[in-house]
Amino acid sequence: MLLRPRPRRLPCASMMLCITAVAALCTESAVAQNCFLFFCPPGSQPGWQGTPVPDRQVEPARPLFGRPDVAYSTIYAESNSEPFPVPALRLSDVDPTYLRRSVYYSTDEPPGTIVIDPQAHFLYLIEGGGRAIRYGVGVGRSGFEWSGAATVHNKQEWPDWYPPKEMIERQPEIRRMMSELQSGLGMHGGPRNPLGARALYLWQGNKDTLFRIHGTVEPWTIGKSVSSGCIRMINQDVIDLYQRTPIGAKVVVLSSRATASRP
């Protein structure tokens, strides 16, 4: 009996699929980096990209609110109880690493302190007992970083936005969205306002740092370094933080060097 040689299968189809997938990821990554302005062109909102940042703490992170059965689709659901509707978060827009969690976090800071780790794109609200609520954030792009200690001087719901003159000079296209408000050229609070649903204003002593912790109309930028220095959060997250944070709360923004030295 003659045995026919078994034909060898060439991996062409698999290779083509891999090449196509890599090309698609590169294209979307380029779109994500181009979306650093407050408003991206319709249809250009990218989903999350890149490798998730692992939690450096010993104990695994877990979903918040003590009930593991509570789905993120509920936590980030649409809210109509606000002066303006807060749309549901499209979970595919955000790397799941940056969704709200309860985590183990070792620190000497007292409960109620906000610790921001810009390199990891996390904001921690210290609860005590070695635990914290961790939120994903967007931070300042290269050249707009800031670190140090400050306090929450005041808080506002659906705040008006007054971009500094330097920002208008860098991005003159935003001027067409401005109008003359009580405190100068700005934009009324609302669903298209870049500050989102809430803002916490950071001061050092009697001086406004001009840096804010605020919501965003661009949730796909969470976990990225894209802002002009402010700390941006998912609207549902900044509403939660706002409710938990009193005036006068301490805020610590770590430097990249301090971040690297953490366990």
N, C-alpha and C positions, 0 to 999 in steps of 0.2 A: 504494500500500500504506500502510495506517495503522499508525503506531507507537504502541503503548500506553505511557503514562508508567510508568517503573519506580518501584514503591512504595518509599518511604523506610523504612529500618529504624530503629525507635526503640531507643535503648540501655537500655530499661527492665530487661531481664533482667540485663545486665552491672552496672547500677547496684545492683540488688537484691542480687546476689552480693557486691559490694564492701561494701555496708552491713552485710550479714550477717556478713562476715568481720571487719570493724572491731568490731562489737558483741561478737563472740566473743572477740577479743583483749582488749577492755576488761574483760570479765567475768573472764577468767583472770588478768589483771593485778591486779584487785581481790582475788582469792583469794590470789595470791602475797603481796601486802602484808599480808594478814591472818594469814598463817602465820609469825609471828615468834616464836611460842613453840616450845619444844623438841618438842612433839608436836602435830601438826595432826589434825583429825578425819579418820577414814577416808574416802578418796575425794577429799580436798581437795588432795592433793599436785599442784601445778601443774607443767607443763613449763617450760622456760626461756622467758623473755619479754624483749623489749627489743632494742635494737640492739647487736650484738657490739662489744666494745671493741677497736679495732685495736691491733696491736703497734706501739709507737712506735719500735722498733729498725729499723736499716737493712736487715738481712738477714731474709728471710722466716722465720717459725718453721717447724719441721719436727717430725714425730713423734719421740719419744724412742727410745732403745735401739739406734740406729744401723742398724736394719733397717727400711726404709720399708714392707716388706710385713707387718710386725706390726700387726695390726688392733687398734683400741681395744677391740673386744669381747674380745680376749685379755688385754690389759693390765688391763682392769677386769672380768675374769671372776670368778666365784664362787671363794672359797678355803675349803677345808675343813681346812687345815693349822694353823689357829689354835685356841686354846682354845674359841672360839665361832665358828660359821660366819660368814663375811663374804659377804653376798649379792652377786651380780653387779650392777654399776651399770647401771641402765636409762638408756642413752645419751640417750634423748629427754628425760630429766629435767634435763639440764645443757646449757647453751649450749656448743657445741663449742669456742668460743674459750677456755674455761676448763679444757679437758682438758690433761693433762701434755704438755709439749713441750720440746725443746731449742731455745734461741733465742740470738741474738746480744745481749749485754748489756754495755754499757760502764760500768765502775765502777772506783773506786780501792780497793774493799774486797778483801781477800785471799780466795783460795779457801777454801771452807768456811763463809763468812759467809752468813747468811740475811738477805735484804733483802725487806721487805714493803711493797708499794705499795697502801695501803688504797683510794685513789681508783679505781685501775684494777682492784682485786680480784685482784692477782697476788702470789704469793710466789716469790722467786727464790733458788735455791741456787747460789751463785757457784762455778763450776768453774775459772776462770782462762782465760787466752787469749782473753778477750772473750766467753766463752760462759757460759750458766747453764741450769739446769733450771728451767722455769717451771711453777708449779702455780696453778690457780684456787683462790680462797679466798672464804669469806664473812667479813665484818668487822662491827665494831660499828655499830649504828644511831646516828642523831643523838643526841648527848648521852653516848655511851659510847665515843667515839673515844679512842685513845691513841697517842702517838708518842714516839720516843726510842730509846736503845740499851740493850740488856740482854744477858744471857748465858743459855744453857741450863743451869740449875742441876741439874736431874735429869729423867729420862724414865721413863715407866711404860707398860707394856702393859696394855690393858684396865683403865684406872684407875678407882678409885672416884671418885664425884663428890660434892663437898661444896659446895652452893650457899651463897653468903654470905647473911647475914641480910637484907641489903637486897633481894636478889633474891626471897627468900621473902615479904617484905613486899609487893613489887610484884606477885608472882605467887603468891598464897597457894594456888592450886590445885595447885601442885607438891608441897605438903607431904604429900599423900596417897600420893605415890610414894616418900617418904623412910622410912628406918628408922634406928635408933640403931646406928651403926658405931663402930669403934675410936676414930676421931678426931672423932666428933660425928654430927650428923644428916646423913645422906647416902644415896647409892644405890650398891650394889655394881656393879663393872664387869660389863659384859655387852652383849648385842646391842641392848638398849633404853636403855643409858646414854648421855646426851647427849654425853659426851666421846669416844664411839666407841672405836676399836681402840687408839689410842695418844694420849699427851699429852706435850708438852714444856713444862716449867715455867720461866717467865721471871723471873729475878731481876735486881735492880740492886744490886751489892755484896752486902751481907748482908740485903737486904730483898726479900721476895717481892712482886712487882708485882701478884700475883693474876690476871695475864693468862696465858693458855695458848695454845699451838698444838695443836689436837686434831682428832680425827675427828668425824664427825657421823652421826646417823641420819636427817638431812634433806638429802640431796645436792642436792635442787632449790633449796636456798638458796645454793649456791655461785655467786659472782658478784653477790651482793646484800649490802646492809648491814642485817643483821637481828639480830645477836647482841648480847649484853650486854658486848661489848668484846673477847672472845676471837677468835682467828683459827681458823676451822673449815675442815676439808679433807675431801675424799672419803676414805673409809677406806683404799682402796687407795693413795691418794697419801700419806696421813700415815704408813702403814706403810713406804712407800718412803723418805720423808724421814727417818723415825726410824732406819732402817738406815744412812743416809748421814751422820747428824749426831752428833758426839761430845758428851759433856758438856763444858761450857765454851765451846761455839761461840758466836760473836757474832751477835746478832740486831739488825737496824736496822729500825725501823718509821718510814717516811717520813711527814711531815706533808703535808697537802693542798697547802700552799704549796711545799714541796720538790718534790712530784710535779709541780706545774704548771711548775716551772722546768727540768725535765728535757727533753732534746731529743726 
